[in-house]
Amino acid sequence: MTKKEKVNFVIKTLNNLYPEIPVPLDHKDPYTLLIAVLLSAQCTDVRVNQITPLLFAKADNPYDMVQLRVEEIKSIIRPCGLSPMKSKGIYGLSKILIDKHNGEVPQSFEALEALPAVGHKTASVVMAQAFGVPAFPVDTHIHRLMYRWNLSNGKSVAQTEKDAKRLFPKELWNDLHLQIIWYGREYSPARGWNLENDLITKTIGRKSVLKAKTKKS
């Protein structure tokens, strides 16, 4: 298979599996999405979706959020992990949104990444899912699968993002990154991986990965 054929196989398979693509994090607007994505760092989406209703019941916009104390935010979000850093980030970015952006989430990578606790991946998710701007946020699932599929060298998340953007059509990025995440969770997890259930890796996977998996089985 050529690389182009592999890419087309990935796109076709994912479209067949996920013709409708659910967004993993529950939210109602760009602000609540931004907060949810920030909370998802080193935390499962399931846990975030359990915690955000408790937080948003008290503050679902920056004006209400800055009325809370950082300690209060911290106590609510503690189950998501990294609560000292995340609580300060949530409070700080909410204040900046009010002071510099009229309480609105900015629609540029540069402005988003200038906010406290907001990195490139978080900004990419918000740009893609809240504003429909083409982006390819790379999480652990995408990083793992791009390596398994021999579409990236796995050396860094930044390189994986570059490779994904180079290989896949720009108009598909926003759907495709979500489809790969769902596929990784369901068919190609980091642990408990059954190669027989993983059609894409079994078909186009890196030889070293396939050999290692076969030896373990």
N, C-alpha and C positions, 0 to 999 in steps of 0.2 A: 504494500500500500504506500502511495506517495503521501507526503505530509498533507497536501490538499485533500486527498481522499480520506485521510484520517479525520481531518477537520469536518468535512462534510458528513462523515459517519457519526461523529459526535453530535453535530447539530440535528441530524435526522433522528437519531435515537432519543435525544433529550426532548425534542418536540413531540415525539410519539408518547413518551412517558409523562410529560408535563405540558399538555396543551393549554392548561390553565395553571398559572403560577401564583401560589399564595405567597404573600410577603410574611417572612418569619416573625417580625416584631409588630405587635399591636400598637397602633397609633392613630391619631385623628387629623394631624396637621404636621407641618414641618418641624415645629418646636417639639412636640411630643415624640416625633421620630428621632430627632437629634438627641434628646435625653435618653431614649431607649437604646439607641446605638452606643452612646457613651457608656451606659450601664452594662452593655453586652461584652465589654472587654473582659476576657478570662472568666466569662460566666455564660451559662447556657441561655438560649432564647426562651426556653420554657420557664426558667427561673425569673428572667427579666419580665416576662408577661404576667407572672404572678405578683411581682413587686410594683410595677408601674401603676396599676389601678390604685394602690394605696397612696403612692406619691401624688398622682394626678388628682386624686380626690381632694387633696389639700392645695395643690398648685399645678395647673396645667398650662400655665403661661408665665412668661418671665416676670411680669409685675407681681403676681402672687408668690412666685418662687422666692423673690428677694425679701418678701415679708417673713419668710421662715428663717430660723437660725441654721447655720451650717450643721450644728450638732443635731438638730431635728431632722434635717435631710439625711444625715449620716445614719441615724438610728433606723430610719425607714428602709434605706437601701442596703443596710449591712449584709443581708443574705446574698447580695450580688458580688460581694468581695471587693477589695480595694476601696472600701467606703470612705476612708479619710481623703484620699486623692479625688475620688469621684464626687463627693459632696462639695468639696471646695471648687471643683471644676464646674459643677452644675450651678452653684451660686454665682461664681465669677462670670461665667459666660452669660448668665441671665442678666446680670448687671450691665455687661458690655452691650448686649442686645438692646437694652433700654437706652443706654447713654449714646450709642453710636449708630444704631440701626432702627430706631423708632419702634423697638419691641419686636421687630420682624427678623426671621432667620435670613441671613444674606444668601444671595444666589450666585456665589462665586467660590471657587476652591480657595483662593487666596484669603478671602475674608473669613471663611469657615475655619481654615487651618490656623488663623491668628487667634481663635478663641481658646480659652483655657481647656486643657484635656481633650482637645479635638485634633486628631492626627489625620493623615491622608486617607486612611481607610474609612474612618467615620465621615469625613467630608465627602468622599466618593459615594457612600451609601445615600447620604442626604441628597446630593446632587442628582443621583440616578432615580431614587424612589420618590422623593418629594417634588423634584422639579423637572424630571424627565430628561435631564442632560446626560448624554452618553458618558458612562464611566464603567470601570471594571474593578470594583472593590474585591481585593483578594483576601479571603480568610483562610483558616487552616485547611478547610476542605478543598478549596480551589488550588491552594498551593500543593497539597498532597496529590490531587488528581492530575494536575498538569504535569507533575513529575512522573506519576505512574503511567500516564498516557504517552510519555516521551515527547511532550509538546513544550517542555521547559526543563532546564537543568536542575531545578530545585535549590539553587544556591542562595537565593534571597527572594523575599516577597516582591521587592521592587522589580527584579528581573522577571519573575512570573507574570506580573502585571504587564510589563512591556511585551512579553511574548504573546500573552493572550490578546492584547490590543493589535498586535501585528498579524496574528493568524486569523482572528475572527472578524467578520464584517461589523463595522461600527454600529450599524442600525440594530444589531442583535445583542450588543453588550449588556444592556440593562435587563433583558430577560435571561440571557444566557448565564450570567453570573449567579442568578437565583436558581436556575435549573441545575447547575453544577453543584451548588450547595445541597439541594434536596437529593440529588443523585448520590453525593458523597455520604450523606447521612443514611440513606436507605440501602445502597448497594455496594459502597466502597469505603466503609469506615476505617479508621486507624486501627481499631481493635475489633476482634471477632470477625475479621474479614473472610468471607467465603468467595473465592475466585469464581466458582461456578455460577454464582448469582450476579457477578459483575461483568455484564456483557461487553461493555466498552473496553475495560482493561484487558479482558480475555481476548478481545479482537485486535486491539491496537497497542497493547501495553508494552512497556520497556522490557526487553528480554531479561535483564538482571532482576527486575521485580518479579516477573513471572517465574523465573527459576527459583528464586528465594522462597516464593510462596509455595511452589510445588514441593520443594524439599520439606517444608514445615508440615504440609498436609499429610 
